[in-house]
Amino acid sequence: MRASLPEADVMRIVPTQPGPASCSLALSPTWTLDRVAATGPFLGMLDDYSASAWKPLPAERRVYGSWFAEGGGYFLELARDGTYYVADDAGDAVDQGRWSRHGSGLLLTSSSESTACNAGDRLVLRNVKVVEPGTLVMRSTVRENGCDAPWAGKGWILIPYPGS
């Protein structure tokens, strides 16, 4: 699926490939979710958590899913098959490729299908930490940003896959 935030408090989700029967879009080819929670103040509130509340990057299966960027503007999907996809607030792909976990960090390597980055560009996130005030929230330090991705240093809020 692809998602976009076309205006304040509205998120549109559009399927890009068929899903299992339990995830049928029989009622509408496009879902619209109204009153999306604003992300800026939410993540700002997380600065009040003590350093000990932030934990190391959890098991890899816990990071699979759709992540929304602090302050909005970007969507990141980390898929189970090791691929990732980044969309801007219009739902347009800006980067995609392969991701992997390396200790307490994540490595995202752009593919030739990326529109804003070149094939082989790397984003290296180190010291990834999470806190869970209802859903997982992630922040990190950018060690390398090969394509100067403006979303690289964002904090992220997880919308987990079912069963994750």
Residue pairs with C-beta under 8 A, 6 or more apart in sequence:
1 13
1 14
1 15
1 16
2 13
2 14
2 16
2 75
2 87
2 91
2 93
3 11
3 12
3 13
3 14
3 66
3 75
3 87
3 91
4 11
4 12
4 75
4 87
4 89
4 90
4 91
5 11
5 12
5 36
5 72
5 73
5 89
6 12
6 89
6 90
8 38
9 34
9 35
9 36
9 38
10 32
10 33
10 34
10 36
11 32
11 33
11 36
12 30
12 31
12 32
12 33
12 91
13 30
13 31
13 32
13 33
14 29
14 30
14 31
14 91
15 25
15 29
19 25
25 31
38 72
39 68
39 69
39 70
39 71
39 72
39 157
40 70
40 71
40 72
42 157
43 70
43 71
43 137
43 155
43 157
46 131
46 133
46 137
46 139
46 155
49 131
49 133
53 131
54 129
54 130
54 131
54 139
55 129
55 130
55 131
56 104
56 128
56 129
56 130
57 63
57 101
57 104
57 105
57 106
57 128
57 129
57 130
57 138
58 130
58 136
60 101
61 80
61 164
62 136
62 160
62 164
63 78
63 101
63 106
63 136
63 138
63 158
64 78
64 79
64 80
64 160
64 161
64 164
65 77
65 78
65 158
65 159
65 160
65 161
65 164
66 75
66 76
66 77
66 158
66 159
66 161
67 75
67 76
67 77
67 78
67 138
67 156
67 157
67 158
67 159
68 74
68 75
68 76
68 156
68 157
68 159
69 75
69 76
69 151
69 154
69 155
69 156
70 154
70 155
70 156
70 157
71 154
72 89
73 88
73 89
73 151
74 86
74 87
74 88
74 89
74 94
74 151
74 154
75 86
75 87
75 88
75 91
76 84
76 85
76 86
76 151
76 156
77 84
77 85
77 86
78 84
78 99
79 85
80 161
82 98
82 99
82 100
83 96
83 97
83 98
83 99
84 95
84 96
84 97
84 98
84 99
84 108
85 93
85 95
85 96
86 93
86 94
86 95
86 96
86 149
86 151
87 93
87 94
88 94
92 115
93 113
93 114
93 115
94 114
94 115
94 116
94 117
94 149
94 151
95 108
95 110
95 114
95 115
95 116
95 117
95 147
95 149
96 110
96 111
96 113
96 114
97 108
97 109
97 110
97 111
97 113
97 114
97 117
97 119
98 108
98 109
98 111
99 106
99 107
99 108
99 109
100 106
100 107
101 107
104 126
104 127
104 128
105 124
105 125
105 126
105 127
105 128
105 140
105 143
106 124
106 125
106 128
106 140
107 122
107 123
107 124
107 125
108 122
108 123
108 125
109 120
109 121
109 122
109 123
110 117
110 118
110 119
110 120
110 121
110 122
110 123
110 146
110 147
111 119
112 119
114 121
114 147
116 147
116 149
117 146
117 147
117 149
118 146
118 147
120 146
121 146
121 147
122 144
122 146
123 142
123 144
123 145
123 146
123 147
123 149
123 152
124 142
124 143
124 144
124 145
125 140
125 141
125 142
125 143
125 152
126 140
126 141
126 142
126 143
127 140
127 141
128 138
128 139
128 140
129 138
129 139
129 140
130 136
130 137
130 138
130 139
131 137
135 157
135 158
135 159
135 160
136 157
136 158
136 160
137 155
137 156
137 157
137 158
138 155
138 156
138 158
139 155
139 156
142 152
142 153
145 152
145 153
